Amino acid sequence: ELVAFARALGEPAVHALVPHLEGHPEIQEIRNFGKRVTLNEHWHTDVSFEPRPPKYTMLNAKAVPPIGGDTQFANQYLAYESLTPALQAQLTGMRAEHRAEGLALLMGKDPSEAPSAVHPVVRTHPSTGRKALYVCAAFTRWFEGWTAEESAGLLRFLYERSSRPDFTYRHQWQPDDLVIWDNRCVLHYAIHDHDDGDRLLNRITVEGEVPV
């Protein structure tokens, strides 16, 4: 049913690194394996290291802890619009490299074979025409043509701006919840504050377009 629902929004994607649910290559199980190996406790947009990152992600809650395990979301339209016109102009036309070596290592794969892609720092949504900030601490490594050292200060500022509390929403999961978001203008962060509590969500993404 989840795959069929996703197909109404586009073509379900298969993750390049994360294992899938047996018999359903489009679905990944998001399980609690403890805080030490948590995958998603950082601000990110899904799979931005691919040339065509997914436009939508959906999570279906199968089991949730009685307390904790929330997910936060951050509006990247507002993050971009909060910048001064001078900085907006500076970022327009800039591109940044997104890489997945860290995720590959966590998955027991060769980091040298991890995918990477270069995307605009400011992305224009193809449906709304609005501009959104498109960087994330999980995968963005440096600006195109800049060194990592040169990029660090400005990226740090953008990461902080992108997750400002007044741009965020915090979802408290209930069993059977289905949450859908647009990766082209939203970051998310899985809060791991539930120790070894039972938490299982089925995840599926829908293929997107090349960011512009």
C-alpha positions in Angstrom: 0.0 0.0 0.0 2.8 2.4 0.8 4.5 1.7 -2.6 1.2 2.2 -4.4 0.6 5.5 -2.6 4.2 6.7 -3.5 3.6 5.9 -7.1 0.7 8.4 -7.1 3.4 11.1 -6.5 6.1 9.7 -8.9 8.6 6.9 -9.3 9.7 5.3 -6.0 13.5 5.4 -5.6 15.9 2.7 -4.5 18.6 3.9 -2.0 22.1 3.4 -3.2 23.6 2.6 0.3 20.9 1.7 2.9 19.4 -1.9 2.8 15.8 -2.3 1.9 12.9 -4.3 3.3 12.9 -7.8 1.9 10.8 -8.1 -1.2 10.3 -4.3 -1.4 13.5 -2.5 -2.8 11.8 0.9 -2.5 11.3 0.7 1.3 13.9 1.0 4.0 13.2 0.1 7.6 14.2 2.9 10.0 15.0 1.0 13.2 16.5 1.9 16.6 19.9 0.3 16.8 21.0 2.6 19.6 22.3 6.1 19.7 25.9 5.1 18.9 25.0 4.1 15.4 22.1 6.4 14.7 22.0 7.5 11.0 19.7 10.5 11.0 20.5 12.6 14.1 21.6 15.6 12.1 20.0 18.1 9.8 19.8 16.8 6.2 17.9 16.6 3.0 17.6 13.0 1.8 20.2 11.6 -0.6 21.5 15.0 -1.7 24.7 13.2 -2.8 22.8 11.8 -5.9 22.6 13.8 -9.2 18.7 13.6 -8.9 17.9 13.7 -5.2 14.3 12.6 -4.3 11.7 15.2 -4.3 9.5 13.6 -1.6 10.1 11.4 1.4 7.4 9.6 3.4 7.7 7.8 6.7 5.0 5.4 8.0 5.2 4.7 11.7 4.9 1.0 12.6 6.1 1.3 16.2 7.0 4.3 18.3 8.3 4.7 21.8 6.0 6.1 24.5 8.3 9.1 24.9 10.8 10.6 22.5 11.9 9.7 18.9 10.4 12.9 17.4 11.4 14.3 14.0 12.1 18.0 13.4 11.6 19.7 10.1 13.1 23.0 8.9 11.7 25.3 6.2 14.4 26.3 3.7 12.3 28.9 1.9 12.4 30.9 5.2 16.1 30.1 5.7 16.9 31.7 2.3 14.5 34.6 2.6 16.0 35.5 6.0 19.4 36.2 4.4 20.3 39.8 3.4 19.9 40.7 -0.2 23.8 41.0 -0.5 24.3 37.4 0.7 21.5 36.1 -1.4 23.2 37.7 -4.4 26.5 36.1 -3.4 25.1 32.6 -3.1 23.2 32.8 -6.4 25.1 30.8 -8.9 27.3 29.1 -6.3 27.4 25.3 -6.2 28.5 22.9 -3.5 29.6 19.3 -3.4 27.5 16.7 -1.6 29.2 13.4 -0.6 28.2 10.2 1.1 31.5 8.7 2.5 30.3 8.8 6.1 27.1 7.0 5.3 29.0 4.4 3.3 31.3 3.7 6.2 28.3 3.2 8.5 26.8 0.8 6.0 30.1 -1.2 5.9 30.8 -0.1 2.3 33.9 1.3 0.6 33.8 5.1 1.0 35.8 5.6 -2.2 32.8 4.2 -4.1 30.2 6.4 -2.4 28.2 8.6 -4.7 28.6 12.4 -4.9 27.0 15.3 -6.7 27.4 19.0 -7.2 24.2 21.1 -6.7 23.2 24.8 -6.5 23.5 26.4 -3.0 20.2 28.1 -3.7 17.6 25.9 -5.4 14.6 27.1 -7.3 11.5 24.9 -6.7 10.2 23.7 -10.0 6.5 24.0 -9.0 6.4 27.1 -6.8 9.3 29.1 -8.3 10.4 30.0 -4.8 14.1 29.9 -3.8 15.3 27.7 -1.0 18.7 27.2 0.7 20.1 23.8 -0.3 23.0 22.8 1.9 23.1 20.4 4.9 25.7 19.5 7.4 25.2 15.7 6.8 26.4 15.7 3.2 27.6 19.1 1.9 31.4 19.2 2.0 32.6 22.4 0.3 31.7 25.0 -2.4 32.7 24.2 -5.9 36.1 25.8 -6.6 36.8 26.4 -2.9 38.8 24.3 -0.5 37.2 22.7 2.5 39.0 25.2 4.8 37.8 28.2 2.7 34.2 26.8 2.7 34.0 26.0 6.4 33.0 29.4 7.9 30.3 30.2 5.4 28.9 26.7 5.5 28.7 26.8 9.3 26.8 30.0 9.1 24.3 28.6 6.6 23.9 25.4 8.6 23.0 27.4 11.7 20.6 29.7 9.7 18.9 26.7 8.0 17.8 25.2 11.3 16.8 28.3 13.3 14.1 27.3 15.8 11.6 29.7 14.3 11.8 27.9 11.0 11.1 24.4 12.4 8.3 22.1 13.2 8.6 19.1 15.6 6.5 16.0 14.9 5.6 13.7 17.8 5.0 10.3 16.2 1.9 8.2 16.8 1.4 4.6 15.5 0.3 4.5 11.8 1.2 8.2 11.2 2.2 8.9 7.6 4.3 12.0 7.2 5.3 13.3 3.7 7.7 16.2 3.0 9.3 18.0 0.1 13.1 17.5 0.2 13.6 20.4 -2.2 12.7 22.9 0.5 12.8 21.1 3.8 15.5 19.7 6.1 14.8 17.1 8.8 16.4 15.8 11.9 15.6 12.5 13.8 16.0 13.1 17.6 17.5 10.1 19.3 16.4 10.5 22.9 14.6 7.2 23.4 17.5 5.0 24.4 16.7 1.4 23.3 13.0 2.1 22.9 11.1 0.3 20.1 10.9 2.6 17.1 10.2 1.4 13.5 9.3 3.5 10.6 9.0 2.4 6.9 10.6 5.0 4.6 10.1 5.5 0.9 11.3 8.3 -1.4 10.1 9.5 -4.8 12.6 10.3 -7.5 13.2 14.0 -8.2 14.8 16.1 -10.8 18.2 17.7 -11.2 18.3 20.7 -8.9 18.5 24.1 -10.6 
